[in-house]
Amino acid sequence: MGIKIKNISKSYGDLKAVDAISFDVKDGELFGLIGPDGAGKTTIFRILTTLLIADEGEATVAGYDVIKDYIDIRNHVGYMPGRFSLYQDLTVEENLEFFATIFNTTIEENYDLIKDIYIQIEPFKHRRAGKLSGGMKQKLALSCALIHKPKVLFLDEPTTGVDPVSRKEFWEMLKRLQQKGITILVSTPYMDEAALCDRIALIQDGKILKVNTPKEIVKDYSKKIYDIGAGDMYELILSLKEYEHHYSVYPFGEFVHYTDKRSDFNPKELVKYLEHRNLKDITIQETQTTIEDAFMELAK
Amino acid sequence: MKDKTIIHVENLTKMFGDFTAVDAITFEVKKGEIFGFLGANGAGKTTAMKMLIGISTPTSGEAQVADFNVYTNPDDIKKNIGYMSQKFALYDDLTVKENITFFGGIYGLSKKQINEKRCQLVEELGLEEVVNELVSSLPLGWKQKLAFSVALLHDPKIIFLDEPTGGVDPITRRQFWEMIYKTAHNGTTVFVTTHYMDEAEYCDRVSIMVDGKIEALDTPKKLKEQFKVDSMNDVFLKLARG
């Protein structure tokens, strides 16, 4: 059960969009596909939802083969594509009824599952979907993807371009759905959302960089990271990049994340160097590794 | 250098029928400053930005952008600013070289200037090998870096960036911010919107819009002190959730 993917590849002309990818999603898991645009996330979603046939490899979803049992898969999964794909000129209620009908069910039958989400847009149920705000469209699309009580839910970048408040609410909704026993595969370019998944696959240029729990991925990062601050960020970045012992220099919020090539790195030495470069208000302290640090190191 | 005011906004308001999209906002941006313009979806950021770049006339209030008035001189504003959004990018079916030449021409640069700028830009971005390739064949991160550079071709006084790094990988996102730092360092004012709260920390000052009003405006450090939280993400959540 869950999802199994074995050596899946897909090319578009010369472009290898997905390159021999394998990973499993356990039954009931909230699994994140984390990577930038063009990493191959959407292609994977389309293969798993039987909308695209892989060039090579095998995959099953909820125990069904993506080629042989494609009709079963379509009956048992919900898919929310990255682009809004509902009928713009049907109302909120009509869209939901339409999806319920084609899956041989009714809104009433599965109302419990969507109640949390649908209740927020129910006051606008006579409004055409095309006239909804971004956040409301997203809630309607999720309601439609859930109306037939799917075993597996596919969400392709549900939070892209969404502000932090709505993103937080969306993830709270996902957690509640997971508790109802739905397996969820979700993709996102936001690294901070990775920490909210049970396990994640980091993906770039069609290849999996790593699959594990967010905690283990962070733990596997071996270098010590230092938060460095100074009055002039631009000069600080330039100076650190010119420092002969630097291993990586990445702006990170109010500080720069710095790692050194040497195992016996002495921060005081670096402070002296920065003072010599006329930087003011220099601070340096060891800091926690984030998923983003791990991703950048793996993608390097 | 950061003493000169380059954007001056006072009680700027935009209404659509009965709906007040931007509600009497007031702020100033200094020359060479990186100014973060944040807010939830639908808070009025895009509407406000459209007024500042001279493509939407305000309902009331005042705004001077690069010393020009938004009511009387919107075309002068357009000549003195650069603009780049996540969606716009460049012409996919033109090459890198053609895009640069095209936009250079639009901004009224001479052939000589365009050639100089092109060589400089291609070298800085390391695009030598793809200069005759269609823009559509470039990875998103490169496209965005190229679009940013193209928006700076005519040496604008201010560059407006509307979610420039959406969907871009974390390394390229940082390279992009290094370009922003460099631009500001050279005296160009950067006015930027983003949904990445770590990027809000990169700004000199940040404003946060809620329901058409600016509810907070200060340096990231002071905002965090004011709201007694550790990150801009928490400042944002506190404000926008009310």
Interface residues (C-beta under 8 A of the other chain):
Chain A: G35 P36 D37 G38 A39 S133 G134 G135 E157 T160 G161 V162 D163 P164 V165 S166 R167 K168 P189 Y190 M191 D192 Q204 M233 Y234 I237 Y250 P251 F252 G253 E254 E292 F295 M296 A299 K300
Chain B: G39 A40 N41 G42 A43 Q86 P139 L140 G141 E163 G166 G167 V168 D169 P170 I171 T172 R174 W177 E178 Y181 K182 A184 H185 H195 Y196 M197 D198 E201 Y202 P220 K221 S231 M232 N233 F236 L237 A240 R241
